[in-house]
Amino acid sequence: MTTERRLVAAALDDAVAMAGWRLLGRRRRTTQLYFQLRAHGVSWRRARTLVRRTRKALPGVRREPKARATALDLILA
């Protein structure tokens, strides 16, 4: 679980930092998250779910940076 949390948090931070970039840069980072999770032994379904939830949470975290911890908890739930 700590590995999942650390990887998702890093991907969320990187994707938020890429706010000025085009969509492809952010998509690339979340795709990379999927393969990192799979390399750490997370099942494909769980990895896919985490990536989907991360993509959905990005607009809210960009608008409200203080909500990052809450978003991270909801993504990993």
JOFEN-V929932 format. One record per pair of residues at least 6 apart in sequence whose C-alpha atoms are under 8 Angstrom apart, sorted by the first residue. I is the first residue (numbers start at 1). GAP is how many residues later the second one is. If there is no record, write none. Layout:
# JOFEN-V929932
{{I GAP} {I GAP}}
This chain:
# JOFEN-V929932
{{3 37} {4 33} {4 72} {5 67} {5 71} {7 26} {7 29} {7 30} {8 25} {8 42} {8 46} {8 64} {9 63} {11 18} {11 19} {11 22} {12 42} {12 46} {14 15} {15 10} {15 11} {15 14} {15 15} {15 43} {16 42} {16 45} {16 46} {18 7} {18 8} {19 7} {19 43} {30 21} {30 24} {30 25} {31 20} {33 18} {34 13} {34 14} {34 17} {37 10} {38 6} {38 9} {50 25} {50 26} {53 22} {54 21} {57 14} {57 18} {60 7} {61 6} {61 7} {61 10}}
